[in-house]
Amino acid sequence: MNPFSSGTRLRDMIRAIRACKTAAEERGVVRKECAAIRASISENDPAYRHRNLAKLMFIHMLGYPTHFGQMECLKLIASPGFPEKRIGYLGLMLLLDERQEVLMLVTNSIKQDLNHTNQYIVGLALCALGNICSAEMARDLAPEIERLLQFRDPNIRKKAALCSIRIIKKVPDLAENFVNPVAALLKEKHHGVLITGVQLCADLCKVSTEALDYFRKKCTDGLVKVLKDVANSPYAPEYDISGIIDPFLHIRLLKILRVLGQGDADASDSMNDILAQVATKTESNKNAGNAILYECVETIMSIEDNGGLRVLAINILGRFLSNRDNNIRYVALNMLMRAIAVDSQAVQRHRATILECVKDTDPSIRKRALDLVYLLVNDTNVKPLTKELTEHLKVSDPEFKGDLTAKIYSIVEKFSPEKIWYIDQMLKVLSEAGNYVKDEVWHALIVVITNASDLHGYAVRSLYRAVQTAGEQETLVQVAVWCIGEYGEMLVNNVGRLDIEEPLMVTESNAIDVLETSIKSHSCDLTSQAMCLIALLKLSSRFPSCSQRINDIIGQYKGSFVLELQQRAIEFNSIIERHQNMRSSLVERMPVLDEETFSGRRAGSVPAAVSTSQGVSVSLPNGSIKLSTAPVADLLDLTLDDAPSSNSSGGVFLQDLLDVNLMPVSLQPDTIQAQKSGSDVLLDLLSIGTPAQRSPFTPQVLSSKTDNRSRLDILDRLSTPSAPSSQVSSTGGNSSMLDLLNGLPSSPSVSVTEGNGPAHSSVTAFESSSLRLTFNISKQPGNPHMTLIDGSFTNKSEYVYSDFIFQAAVPKFLQLQLDPASGNTLPAGGNGSITQKLRITNSQHGKKSLVMRIRVSYKVNDKDVLEEGQINNFPRDL
Amino acid sequence: MIKAVMVINGLGKPRLSKFYEFQPAEKQQELIRHVYAVLSGRPDNVSNFIRSLGTVFGPDTRLVYKHYATLYFVFLFDNSENELAMLDLIQVFVETLDKCFKSVCELDVVFNYSKMHTILDEIILGGQVLETDSVEVMRAVEEISKLESTTSAGTMINKSIPSWWAR
């Protein structure tokens, strides 16, 4: 016999595993045990089967593979002794599952055991069947189970009832066989059997509508009476849980009444009395009592309308909310959330208590209460509720502030009666918890402020005040900086002062103080610093007296180690010093931001859709643009690639806005594809000063794939926005763009954009006497392996080609994707073309160049024509 | 329907696990780890219910747990069960264990693995509540233990001792 198998008992093995100090040690012990068990299994010694399987189950629980023991379960089940069967069935439930074919082998053993004289063995078989029964087994064994539902011992009856649940879930067709036995079970006196019988009844109703109708008609009154008896029964110690009689039976009965009452007014009517009784009489100082009340409330909410009962139910929930037990408050909030749909007025009455729950110490309760409050808000109560929530911001846990601010924002956004209130509330939120606010919230605030033209002055002055007291709140500072940049003169001159406002004495230099403090504050991140620089630039033209001071501040950043800031500083410095004439137009106030665009963007709509909705004929592929961190600063941003790409939706938004509003000119179709990041930035740039001049020189952008000079040409244009057309043809010369950038050792913008610029070329791929195929080839920036090809076919003959089909094949190192062709009819004489897009991925990019075999088939005058060819003249390095 | 019962100790070791919906072994371990990760991060003063369990479980899965000394008792179930009642069921389970082992501790649970299952099988069958009276449960469990010990003593000795000596 095997020396290992005699060794350890289960207890010893557990002890050995527990003694392990490391996971590796444990694995070692388990491996050794498994080896011993395998050896013992192969010896086929019945003496250790029992112990081996017990060990395997323990090993299984620890998460090690134990499939090799499955057959042992079957052998143990088939053996005559009780302990073997017991372990065998336990193993069957734990190690096997209904999907395994092995299970079929056990059906017969189970059938025998269901007919065993020892009722405990019958119990074992029922238990296993109830846990792992498959559909086949259900069909085979259903008659046995039906019989056992009438067994004399209640323990078997209740197990058989639960087993039946599994059977009808697996095979709903069998449901009708169980309807009559269940009706008998519902008259049981034994509580255990009654619970299982009621449960089986509920599951029957779930799988079969006939059963539901039957029970609704025949058993509703009976069940109501059972519940009445249970609720009024005298003290019964065996089913007592902390002073409440059999809460589980209560709950099961209330549940089945819910099933029967749902959608049936008569049945609902007959249970009203008992529900009212349970709702009022049940003691609520114990968990068990509350469990019954909770179930009762759920039943009242689900059955057909009875206004009185519902108010009673919601009041119970209201009482739950002031319970000291977290669990009770938790379930009450969940239920109230659903109750709102039924009777929101009744829930509104508990508003104050719900608001208290927002301040709960348990985060899960707070979160739910907050969700509930959000649902309760309407036009009439929005102001007090928002006030409460904002007040709570002051004392709430830091980790809760994010959720809270987001919800306040949604409430304010949805229900705000007027803009000034919106601005006030959001300012409060930002000053209280600005550091926890998500970006979209302050972006939205900026959008709202720009749209409220009569409140610009009010907003900027309020922000100025707020920053004085809450300067450490990052997002507040960002909004303030942006507004001071845009509306600085309103701050100083008290423009548009409202009656409710106190007059504010701010000098130009005070305003700049704010910016200077912000940009120098240690908590200021890159985005804010960049925004400060922009704001300073803007103020430099509005506050001419402070121009020198501003220039000094900006000048300090010329040496910044952050390339983004350095570049801005240098550019802005040049603008202030040398380009007085264009400065004022360059730093004009931002156009009003479109609210709909913004909310659409937040809702996640496709970026391109925005521009089409504006009636512009071209949509720009904004998706390919890398964003800088400073949204507003995109205007003058040349080195987008250097900025960290932790972008914000506002960035896309503002940038798009420029595209949309300032470029009404339609572009030629193929320029759309040409617009990759590099050229896009340039075009954006140009759009500031010369919106209408775009189309004449876009072709230059296209052709400028390698040619620096033509790109510089375009840069030139920026510096001379007033007279662009005169310089269209000028190449190089005294480029004032270089002048603008002369603070930089070399002009990085050029090289950066060059690297990412679109590569473009066009080849005649195939030409025969009757047909010409032209490929327009382009590359996607950032993906050198991918080549995009626009194929275009031209008919050189005098006949129309119909059923035109183009096929292409490539060697293995290439991958080809063909989009559907634009049509299948090619007009005669070159009067039109069929276009088709191809995408090729070259896995050997840089080593092998593209090659392709093509076949074109079409019909001319009902005659089939086939043309084939090979294309070798692709440009290299694709 | 109850989907799973787990007993996990304070270090994340499973002490008892039973799944009433089929899960492959690896998934079972993943679930146990996930539950432990959720529970171990929870402070004491919060509710015993968890609804947002992430995607590891089905969408409607809820969890109720109770923390006794070194052990977490965890029931996972779907929305057809009453959360407060499940909390009581844990109470019934633990009370029964207490009666069986005379104030139960983790070691009892570890070493009486099979008895734990016997008890659990008398309380929950196929994910449904079978019996909530701990006296009734005890009676059945004792009956089963009696059957196990009497017959097994006979068979085990008869069969195993001779082969042991024969070596």
Interface residues (C-beta under 8 A of the other chain):
Chain A: M1 P3 S6 L10 R11 I14 R18 D45 P46 A47 Y48 H50 A54 M57 F58 H60 M61 L62 G63 P65 T66 G81 F82 P83 E84 R86 I87 L90 M93 L94 D97 E98 R99 N118 Y120 G123 L126 C127 G130 N131 I132 C133 N155 K158 K159 L162 C163 I165 R166 H191 G192 I195 T196 Q199 E238 Y239 I241 D246 P247 F248 I251 R252 K255 N287 A288 N290 A291 Y294 E295 E298 N326 N327 I328 R329 Y330 V331 N334 T361 D362 P363 S364 I365
Chain B: K13 P14 R15 L16 S17 K18 Y20 F22 P24 A25 E26 Q28 Q29 I32 N45 V46 S47 N48 F49 I50 R51 S80 N82 E83 L84 A85 L87 D88 L89 Q91 V92 V110 F111 Y113 S114 H117 T118 D121 L125 G126 Q128 V129 L130 E131 T132 D133 V135 E136 A140 E143 I144 L147 E148 T151 S152 T155 M156 K159 S160 S163 W164 A166 R167
